[in-house]
Structure formats: structure tokens, C-alpha cells
Amino acid sequence: MFELRLLCPEDRVEAVGDALEALDALSVSVEDADAQTPAEQALFGEPGMPPPKGGWQRSLVLALFAQEAQAKEAAELLAPQDFFEGCRFIAIVDVPEQDWVRLTQSQFEPVEITPTFWIVPTWHEPPAAAQEVIRLDPGLAFGTGTHPTTRMCLRWIARQPLAGQRVLDYGCGSGILAIGAAKFGATAVDAVDIDEAAVRSTEANAQANGVQLTAGLPDRAQGRYDTVLANILATPLKMLAPLLCGHVAPGGALVLAGILARQADELKAAYAPHARLEVGDEEDGWILMTARL
Ligand SMILES: C[S@@+](CC[C@H](N)C(=O)[O-])C[C@H]1O[C@@H](n2cnc3c(N)ncnc32)[C@H](O)[C@@H]1O
């Protein structure tokens, strides 16, 4: 295995990742180039820090190729092109397959949502107590179950009588919430995201989990839903208030995450004309807010 390593500014990461995948990279992963330094950034924001929009300011893009010639060819093809601007080629490194697999796998362990509901990477056996399992491997889209905001939404899903419901996952990322809703009985699930890579990732993950859903860009959300889930961030959630509430059927549930505890009041105020938001869960400084319309 050969790893092509590039340093990319945040706004080039997606284009470069897509191009490397199109050139037969077996996988593309992204890391914080400033990890372990004072400039290290939290991926999804932390109390007191502005959340990075979609990634780190300086990202290390790591593309794995089966052959060294493929990695060299990819570097040579991409280097002269405009979209490579601002990126710096670092190296092509021979990575022993076993090390790479072990390293990736060691970073993603099964995640317990409830004692009987687990997120399990494909290389792990589900725990014996698991009755509901979402199979998910790390990819480019957000949502592996390791972030508190995702876990709180999944815990909420596990507590609800979703059987027969129409559910919307707005800002689906990997599709983890939409897949969870389908596993817990929702019969019509729409998953939407502004990021096309997230839409593709959701489709692939749904298929791998044997669930039916429709994934697309935000205009794919149509009509009213019994449950609307949106794990985004406080600022877009405030702007989306009329739109999200407009998608909730009378008596339906609205579930919002990606909100820091100290942002509860501003969210309540933004939603007040449409819905009465309450804090439903809290973990590591993040809250889940819900409303019944
Ligand atoms: C924090 S991730 C959540 C992913 C997944 N739903 C979860 O719970 O783990 C937020 C997602 O919302 C998407 N997003 C951000 N702003 C959006 C908007 N205005 N409309 C739709 N999707 C948006 C992002 O592309 C990203 O995939």
C-alpha cells in the first residue's frame, strides 16, 4: 500500500479528496495537520471556540493506493491543475498493509448508544447484548456515532415509537440518524444534506445496513413529517427555523442538535414563533432540544 500525503487548505479538501477517489484511491482520509500542536482545532467546535465549518484550516489529506505507480500518477495528474492550488505535496509513503488496517481499525471501536443499540464498524462483531446495530465505517461524511450530538439524537430515536412514521433527517452526513430511524421502524425516511458527498455516503451506508431511504439535496425534503431530526449547528439551525418547523406534521416532533448548552436561550428565541423548544438531553456541554408541534 502507498499513501499519497498532501497538505490542503480547508476549502480544497473536498475537491482534492473527490479527485483522488476518482483516480482509484482505495481510501481518502483527512486529518488535522496541526494535531498535537497549539494550533490544533476541534473538528466540530468546542465551548468557547468558533466551530470550523467543514474541516481544519490546514488538513492533511491521506490517499491510499494499491500501487506506488498509481499514487505517483495521481500526484502528477493533479499537480498542474488549478484545483490543486494552495495544496502542498508532501510525500508518497510505503505503508505496510497490516499497519494501516490496524491503525484505522484501532481508532474506531463499537459505540454504545444504549445497552442494546450499538454502532459497530464492519471489522468488529456486534456485542452479544446488541439487538439493534448500525454498521458504519469511517468515511468523509460526519456521523460515526462518536460525537455526543449524534449519540444524543440516536438515544432519542431509540426511545421513540417510530413505527410507521415518516421521518426527515436534515443535514444527514453519513446518514446515521436516518438509518437509525429506519432501524427503529420508520417506514418512510428522507435524508438530505447540502454536501453531495454526504448524500452519496448516506446512500452507501443505507444499502450496507439493508434499510430503505431516499437521500438527496435539501430540496428533496417534501411535505410534512412525523419526526424531523437536524443535527447541524446553532447558527444554521436558527436560520432554518421556519423551514424545519414547516416540515413537521401537526403533533409531530422536532429534534435539534449541534447546540452548545450556553446557546439554549438563543435557540428557544429563534424557534418561539413556530415551536416551544425544550432541552431534552445533555452530554459534554452539548444539548439536544425537542419540540412537539
Ligand atoms: C454535524 S453533521 C451531522 C451528521 C449526522 N446527521 C449526525 O447526526 O451525525 C451536519 C451535517 O449538516 C450538513 N449541513 C450543514 N448546513 C446545512 C444546511 N443548511 N442544510 C442541509 N444540510 C446542512 C453538513 O453538510 C453536515 O453533513
The ligand as a Tripos MOL2 file, in Angstrom:
@<TRIPOS>MOLECULE
LIG
   27    29     1     0     0
SMALL
NO_CHARGES

@<TRIPOS>ATOM
      1 C1        -22.7490   17.6350   12.2890 C.3       1 LIG1
      2 S1        -23.1210   16.9030   10.7760 S.3       1 LIG1
      3 C2        -24.4000   15.7750   11.2850 C.3       1 LIG1
      4 C3        -24.3710   14.4710   10.5550 C.3       1 LIG1
      5 C4        -25.3430   13.4210   11.0990 C.3       1 LIG1
      6 N1        -26.7210   13.8220   10.8940 N.3       1 LIG1
      7 C5        -25.1080   13.1510   12.5620 C.2       1 LIG1
      8 O1        -26.0040   13.3770   13.3640 O.co2     1 LIG1
      9 O2        -24.0150   12.6920   12.9160 O.co2     1 LIG1
     10 C6        -24.0280   18.2150    9.9900 C.3       1 LIG1
     11 C7        -24.3680   17.9660    8.5310 C.3       1 LIG1
     12 O3        -25.2550   19.0050    8.1330 O.3       1 LIG1
     13 C8        -24.9330   19.4320    6.8220 C.3       1 LIG1
     14 N2        -25.4280   20.8050    6.6960 N.ar      1 LIG1
     15 C9        -24.8720   21.9440    7.1750 C.ar      1 LIG1
     16 N3        -25.6520   23.0030    6.8770 N.ar      1 LIG1
     17 C10       -26.7290   22.5270    6.2130 C.ar      1 LIG1
     18 C11       -27.8860   23.1250    5.6330 C.ar      1 LIG1
     19 N4        -28.0860   24.4320    5.6810 N.pl3     1 LIG1
     20 N5        -28.7920   22.3220    5.0260 N.ar      1 LIG1
     21 C12       -28.5940   20.9910    4.9640 C.ar      1 LIG1
     22 N6        -27.5040   20.3610    5.4720 N.ar      1 LIG1
     23 C13       -26.5870   21.1200    6.0900 C.ar      1 LIG1
     24 C14       -23.4320   19.2610    6.7330 C.3       1 LIG1
     25 O4        -23.0170   19.1140    5.3850 O.3       1 LIG1
     26 C15       -23.1930   18.0060    7.5820 C.3       1 LIG1
     27 O5        -23.1810   16.8350    6.7920 O.3       1 LIG1
@<TRIPOS>BOND
     1     1     2 1
     2     2     3 1
     3     2    10 1
     4     3     4 1
     5     4     5 1
     6     5     6 1
     7     5     7 1
     8     7     8 2
     9     7     9 1
    10    10    11 1
    11    11    12 1
    12    11    26 1
    13    12    13 1
    14    13    14 1
    15    13    24 1
    16    14    15 ar
    17    14    23 ar
    18    15    16 ar
    19    16    17 ar
    20    17    18 ar
    21    17    23 ar
    22    18    19 1
    23    18    20 ar
    24    20    21 ar
    25    21    22 ar
    26    22    23 ar
    27    24    25 1
    28    24    26 1
    29    26    27 1
@<TRIPOS>SUBSTRUCTURE
     1 LIG1         1 GROUP 0 **** ****
